[in-house]
């Protein structure tokens, strides 16, 4: 089968990015293990402490990776022969069916199993994916809490046609300067502003006030900086700009930043410390795919797991929360605790396969493409979920 490719700005580029697809599942798994920490599975405080030292940073880094990747992949797959309405249709059919299925399941479990009352307004904000705009912790993290990131993605998608037109106008030799500027705002500007926000009540474990955490972690315009950085990096790779390191070097920098991040104030830990290494992983991973350099991330099994990552991300906290409840909500000896986490991981993966196979994939194939031809508009992007016209490997996990 011939490799799918497109000709952009004098370069023939592959549409398939298997390295980044495989990396998506690594990011989703990192978020899973981050949330598993807070279920209290380990009876041994020593084992719990070691697990926290390994996986706590993974939750922040995994989400940051997804936001950078989102901007990168959409820009990579974009062209000027698409209509804005078609782009919006593809994105909505990509995220909403999975979100509605898992959101309704979470709502039913909250009411019928956890016996918790849910305000209609809160439920509606979550189902409509506008919850991340609320400063209220209980609004943003109710129902299926990880869906707050989709609330951010909805802003990204709404702004993408305009952002793409603006980014396309940047001269190639100035792309790195723009990327550096956006990164500087995210690394320095955002934490500085956050330190000036109210900090009377500090959230346990997180170490920030509710206002600070919302601004740094869940406020859509702030997280849009990572999305825009991903867009700029895509243009950097597309136009053949030189990257400072290779894929292996970018991974090494990410591991180093991951290990050093807990040494910094929490306001810098969530995004600032790992932002540049993660951005380089995305850019160099795509560059490796352009050069057809394969790795374990681009293997068939990792690509398939990457395709399931969006569904996995939406299922995992539901499984962890109610799996813990149904298992008795207790702590276990370390070997048993590891087995319990592995079991819940496997259940999340199985549910992800069902959601992808029965909902996500059929809907994308059936409804993401227009049923009749329309006149096209110039300078309007095409996203990577254009049914069978867009390769599986470029599908974004949102």
C-alpha positions as CSV (number, residue, x, y, z in Angstrom):
1,X,0.0,0.0,0.0
2,X,1.4,3.4,-1.0
3,X,2.3,5.7,1.8
4,X,-0.2,8.6,2.1
5,X,1.5,11.9,1.6
6,X,0.9,15.5,0.7
7,X,2.9,18.1,-1.2
8,X,3.3,21.3,0.9
9,X,5.6,24.3,0.2
10,X,7.8,22.3,-2.1
11,X,8.1,19.3,0.2
12,X,6.5,15.9,0.1
13,X,5.3,15.1,3.6
14,X,3.6,11.9,5.0
15,X,0.2,12.3,6.4
16,X,0.8,9.4,8.7
17,X,2.7,10.2,11.9
18,X,3.0,6.8,13.6
19,X,5.5,7.9,16.2
20,X,3.2,10.6,17.5
21,X,0.3,8.2,17.4
22,X,2.1,5.8,19.6
23,X,3.2,8.6,21.9
24,X,-0.4,9.5,22.5
25,X,-1.0,6.3,24.4
26,X,2.1,6.8,26.5
27,X,0.6,10.3,27.5
28,X,-2.8,8.8,28.2
29,X,-1.3,6.0,30.4
30,X,0.7,8.7,32.3
31,X,-2.6,10.4,33.2
32,X,-4.1,7.1,34.2
33,X,-1.3,6.3,36.7
34,X,-1.4,9.9,38.0
35,X,-5.1,9.5,38.9
36,X,-4.4,6.0,40.3
37,X,-2.2,7.6,42.9
38,X,-5.1,9.3,44.6
39,X,-7.2,6.2,45.0
40,X,-5.1,5.0,48.0
41,X,-4.5,1.5,46.7
42,X,-1.1,1.1,48.5
43,X,-1.2,0.3,52.2
44,X,2.6,0.9,52.4
45,X,3.3,4.6,52.8
46,X,6.8,3.9,51.4
47,X,5.3,2.3,48.2
48,X,2.8,5.0,47.9
49,X,5.5,7.6,48.1
50,X,7.6,5.9,45.5
51,X,4.6,5.7,43.2
52,X,3.9,9.4,43.7
53,X,7.5,10.3,42.9
54,X,7.4,8.4,39.6
55,X,3.9,9.2,38.4
56,X,2.7,12.5,39.8
57,X,4.4,14.6,37.2
58,X,2.9,12.4,34.5
59,X,-0.5,13.8,34.9
60,X,0.6,17.3,34.2
61,X,3.0,16.3,31.4
62,X,0.4,14.0,29.7
63,X,-2.2,16.8,29.3
64,X,0.4,19.3,28.2
65,X,1.6,16.8,25.5
66,X,-1.9,16.4,24.2
67,X,-2.5,20.2,23.9
68,X,0.8,20.7,22.0
69,X,0.1,17.7,19.8
70,X,-3.4,18.9,19.1
71,X,-2.1,22.1,17.5
72,X,0.6,20.3,15.7
73,X,-1.6,17.6,14.1
74,X,-4.3,19.9,13.0
75,X,-1.8,22.2,11.3
76,X,0.1,19.3,9.8
77,X,-3.1,17.9,8.2
78,X,-4.5,21.4,7.2
79,X,-4.8,22.7,3.7
80,X,-6.5,25.6,2.0
81,X,-9.2,23.7,0.1
82,X,-11.6,23.0,3.0
83,X,-14.6,24.9,4.4
84,X,-14.7,26.1,8.0
85,X,-18.0,24.3,8.5
86,X,-16.4,21.0,7.4
87,X,-13.6,21.4,9.8
88,X,-16.0,22.1,12.7
89,X,-18.2,19.2,11.8
90,X,-15.2,16.8,11.9
91,X,-14.0,18.1,15.2
92,X,-17.4,17.9,16.8
93,X,-18.1,14.4,15.6
94,X,-14.7,13.4,16.8
95,X,-15.1,14.5,20.5
96,X,-18.8,14.8,21.3
97,X,-20.0,11.2,20.8
98,X,-17.3,9.7,23.1
99,X,-17.8,12.5,25.5
100,X,-21.6,12.1,25.7
101,X,-21.4,8.4,26.2
102,X,-18.9,8.6,29.1
103,X,-20.5,11.8,30.5
104,X,-23.9,10.1,30.7
105,X,-22.4,7.0,32.3
106,X,-20.6,9.2,34.8
107,X,-23.8,11.0,35.6
108,X,-25.7,7.8,36.1
109,X,-23.0,6.4,38.4
110,X,-22.9,9.5,40.5
111,X,-26.6,9.5,41.1
112,X,-27.3,5.7,41.3
113,X,-24.2,4.3,42.8
114,X,-22.5,7.2,44.6
115,X,-25.8,8.7,45.7
116,X,-24.6,12.2,45.0
117,X,-26.9,15.0,43.9
118,X,-25.9,16.8,40.7
119,X,-27.1,20.3,40.0
120,X,-28.8,20.5,36.5
121,X,-26.7,23.5,35.6
122,X,-23.5,21.8,36.5
123,X,-24.4,18.7,34.5
124,X,-25.4,20.8,31.5
125,X,-22.2,22.8,31.6
126,X,-20.2,19.5,31.6
127,X,-22.2,17.9,28.8
128,X,-21.9,21.1,26.7
129,X,-18.1,21.2,27.4
130,X,-18.0,24.8,28.8
131,X,-17.1,23.7,32.4
132,X,-13.5,24.8,32.2
133,X,-14.6,28.4,32.0
134,X,-16.0,28.2,35.5
135,X,-13.8,29.2,38.5
136,X,-15.8,26.8,40.6
137,X,-13.7,23.6,41.3
138,X,-16.9,21.5,41.7
139,X,-18.2,22.6,38.3
140,X,-15.0,21.9,36.4
141,X,-14.3,18.5,38.0
142,X,-17.8,17.0,38.4
143,X,-19.3,14.2,36.2
144,X,-16.3,12.9,34.2
145,X,-13.5,15.2,35.5
146,X,-11.0,14.6,32.6
147,X,-13.4,16.1,30.2
148,X,-12.3,19.6,31.4
149,X,-9.5,19.3,28.8
150,X,-12.1,18.9,26.0
151,X,-13.6,22.2,27.2
152,X,-10.2,23.7,26.4
153,X,-10.0,21.8,23.1
154,X,-13.4,23.3,22.1
155,X,-11.9,26.8,22.3
156,X,-8.9,25.6,20.3
157,X,-11.0,24.2,17.5
158,X,-13.2,27.3,17.4
159,X,-10.2,29.6,17.0
160,X,-8.2,27.3,14.7
161,X,-9.3,28.6,11.3
162,X,-8.3,32.1,12.3
163,X,-5.1,31.0,14.0
164,X,-4.1,28.9,11.0
165,X,-4.5,31.8,8.7
166,X,-2.3,33.9,10.9
167,X,0.4,31.3,11.5
168,X,0.5,30.7,7.7
169,X,1.5,34.3,7.2
170,X,4.6,34.0,9.4
171,X,7.7,33.9,7.3
172,X,9.6,30.6,7.8
173,X,12.8,32.3,9.1
174,X,10.7,33.9,11.8
175,X,8.9,30.8,13.1
176,X,11.4,30.0,15.7
177,X,11.2,33.5,17.1
178,X,7.4,33.3,17.4
179,X,7.6,29.9,19.0
180,X,10.2,31.2,21.5
181,X,7.9,34.1,22.4
182,X,4.8,31.9,22.9
183,X,6.9,29.5,25.1
184,X,8.3,32.4,27.1
185,X,4.7,33.6,27.9
186,X,3.7,30.1,29.0
187,X,6.9,29.4,31.0
188,X,7.4,32.8,32.7
189,X,4.3,34.9,32.2
190,X,1.6,32.5,33.3
191,X,3.3,31.4,36.6
192,X,4.1,35.1,37.4
193,X,0.4,36.0,37.0
194,X,-0.7,33.0,39.0
195,X,1.4,34.0,42.0
196,X,-0.6,37.2,42.2
197,X,-3.9,35.4,42.3
198,X,-5.7,34.8,45.6
199,X,-3.9,32.0,47.6
200,X,-5.6,31.9,51.0
201,X,-6.9,28.3,50.6
202,X,-4.4,25.8,49.3
203,X,-5.7,22.7,47.7
204,X,-4.3,19.5,49.4
205,X,-1.7,17.5,47.4
206,X,-1.8,20.0,44.5
207,X,-0.1,22.8,46.6
208,X,-1.9,25.7,44.8
209,X,-5.0,27.7,45.7
210,X,-8.1,27.0,43.7
211,X,-7.7,30.2,41.7
212,X,-4.1,29.5,40.9
213,X,-4.8,25.9,39.9
214,X,-7.7,27.0,37.6
215,X,-5.5,29.7,35.9
216,X,-2.4,27.5,35.4
217,X,-4.1,24.2,34.7
218,X,-7.6,24.5,33.5
219,X,-8.3,28.0,32.1
220,X,-8.8,27.5,28.3
221,X,-7.1,30.7,27.1
222,X,-3.9,29.9,29.1
223,X,-3.8,26.3,27.8
224,X,-4.3,27.7,24.3
225,X,-0.6,28.8,24.4
226,X,0.4,25.1,24.2
227,X,-1.9,24.6,21.2
228,X,-0.5,27.6,19.4
229,X,3.1,26.4,20.1
230,X,2.1,23.1,18.5
231,X,0.9,24.9,15.5
232,X,4.1,26.9,15.1
233,X,6.2,23.7,15.5
234,X,4.2,22.0,12.8
235,X,5.0,24.9,10.5
236,X,8.7,24.7,11.5
237,X,8.8,21.0,10.5
238,X,6.8,21.6,7.3
239,X,9.0,24.4,6.1
240,X,12.2,22.4,6.9
241,X,13.5,24.6,9.6
242,X,16.4,23.0,11.6
243,X,15.5,21.4,14.9
244,X,18.0,21.7,17.8
245,X,18.0,18.0,18.8
246,X,16.9,14.7,17.4
247,X,14.0,12.6,18.8
248,X,16.3,10.7,21.2
249,X,17.7,14.0,22.5
250,X,14.2,15.4,23.0
251,X,13.1,12.3,24.9
252,X,16.2,12.6,27.1
253,X,15.4,16.3,27.8
254,X,11.8,15.3,28.7
255,X,13.0,12.6,31.2
256,X,15.4,15.1,32.8
257,X,12.7,17.8,33.1
258,X,10.2,15.3,34.4
259,X,12.7,14.3,37.1
260,X,13.7,17.9,38.0
261,X,10.2,19.4,37.9
262,X,9.2,18.5,41.5
263,X,12.2,20.6,42.8
264,X,10.5,23.8,41.5
265,X,7.5,25.7,42.9
266,X,4.3,24.0,42.0
267,X,3.2,27.0,39.9
268,X,6.0,26.1,37.5
269,X,5.7,22.3,37.7
270,X,2.3,21.9,36.0
271,X,3.4,23.2,32.6
272,X,6.5,25.4,32.5
273,X,9.3,23.0,33.3
274,X,8.3,20.3,30.8
275,X,6.9,22.5,28.0
276,X,9.9,22.9,25.8
277,X,11.1,19.2,26.1
278,X,7.5,18.0,25.3
279,X,7.3,20.4,22.4
280,X,10.6,19.1,21.0
281,X,9.3,15.5,21.4
282,X,6.3,16.3,19.2
283,X,8.4,18.2,16.5
284,X,11.2,15.6,16.4
285,X,8.8,12.7,16.4
286,X,7.1,14.1,13.3
287,X,10.5,14.8,11.7
288,X,11.5,11.2,12.4
289,X,8.4,10.0,10.6
290,X,9.2,12.3,7.7
291,X,12.5,10.5,7.4
292,X,10.8,7.1,7.9
293,X,12.8,6.4,11.0
294,X,10.9,3.8,12.9
295,X,10.9,3.1,16.7
296,X,8.9,1.1,19.2
297,X,6.4,4.0,19.3
298,X,5.6,3.6,15.6
299,X,5.1,-0.2,15.9
300,X,1.7,-1.6,14.9
301,X,0.6,-2.3,18.5
302,X,1.5,1.2,19.7
303,X,-0.3,2.8,16.8
304,X,-3.4,0.8,17.6
305,X,-3.2,1.8,21.2
306,X,-2.7,5.4,20.2
307,X,-6.0,5.2,18.2
308,X,-7.7,4.1,21.5
309,X,-6.1,6.8,23.6
310,X,-9.0,9.3,23.4
311,X,-11.5,6.7,24.5
312,X,-9.1,5.5,27.1
313,X,-8.6,9.0,28.5
314,X,-12.3,9.5,28.9
315,X,-12.9,6.1,30.6
316,X,-10.0,5.8,32.9
317,X,-11.1,7.9,35.9
318,X,-14.6,6.4,35.8
319,X,-13.0,2.9,36.0
320,X,-10.5,4.0,38.7
321,X,-13.2,5.7,40.9
322,X,-15.9,3.0,40.7
323,X,-13.5,0.1,40.5
324,X,-12.0,1.2,43.8
325,X,-15.5,1.6,45.2
326,X,-16.7,-1.9,44.1
327,X,-13.4,-3.5,45.4
328,X,-14.2,-2.2,48.8
329,X,-12.4,1.2,48.8
330,X,-9.4,-0.1,50.8
331,X,-5.6,-0.3,50.7
332,X,-3.7,-3.4,49.8
333,X,-0.2,-4.9,50.2
334,X,2.1,-3.6,47.5
335,X,1.9,-6.7,45.1
336,X,-1.9,-6.8,45.4
337,X,-2.1,-3.0,44.9
338,X,-0.1,-3.3,41.7
339,X,-2.4,-6.1,40.5
340,X,-5.5,-4.0,41.2
341,X,-4.1,-1.1,39.2
342,X,-3.2,-3.4,36.4
343,X,-6.7,-4.9,36.4
344,X,-8.3,-1.5,36.3
345,X,-5.9,-0.5,33.5
346,X,-7.0,-3.5,31.5
347,X,-10.7,-2.8,32.1
348,X,-10.2,0.8,30.9
349,X,-8.5,-0.5,27.8
350,X,-11.3,-2.9,27.1
351,X,-13.9,-0.3,27.4
352,X,-11.8,2.0,25.2
353,X,-11.8,-0.6,22.5
354,X,-15.5,-1.0,22.7
355,X,-16.1,2.8,22.6
356,X,-13.7,3.2,19.7
357,X,-15.1,0.3,17.7
358,X,-18.8,0.8,18.3
359,X,-19.0,4.6,18.6
360,X,-16.0,6.7,17.6
361,X,-14.8,5.0,14.5
362,X,-18.2,4.3,12.9
363,X,-19.4,7.9,13.6
364,X,-16.2,9.4,12.1
365,X,-16.5,7.2,9.0
366,X,-20.2,8.0,8.5
367,X,-20.7,11.6,9.6
368,X,-17.3,13.4,9.4
369,X,-17.4,13.7,5.6
370,X,-19.9,15.8,3.5
371,X,-22.5,13.9,1.6
372,X,-22.3,16.3,-1.3
373,X,-19.7,18.5,-2.8
374,X,-19.5,22.1,-1.7
375,X,-17.5,25.0,-3.1
376,X,-14.3,25.5,-1.2
377,X,-12.9,28.6,0.6
378,X,-9.2,29.5,0.6
379,X,-7.1,29.5,3.7
380,X,-9.4,27.2,5.7
381,X,-7.8,24.1,7.3
382,X,-8.7,20.5,7.1
383,X,-8.4,18.6,10.3
384,X,-7.0,15.0,10.6
385,X,-10.4,13.3,11.2
386,X,-11.8,13.5,7.7
387,X,-13.2,10.0,7.7
388,X,-11.4,7.6,5.4
389,X,-9.8,10.6,3.7
390,X,-7.7,11.2,6.8
391,X,-5.3,8.4,8.0
392,X,-6.0,6.7,11.2
393,X,-2.5,7.6,12.6
394,X,-3.1,11.3,12.5
395,X,-6.2,11.2,14.6
396,X,-5.9,13.5,17.5
397,X,-6.7,12.3,21.0
398,X,-8.1,15.6,22.1
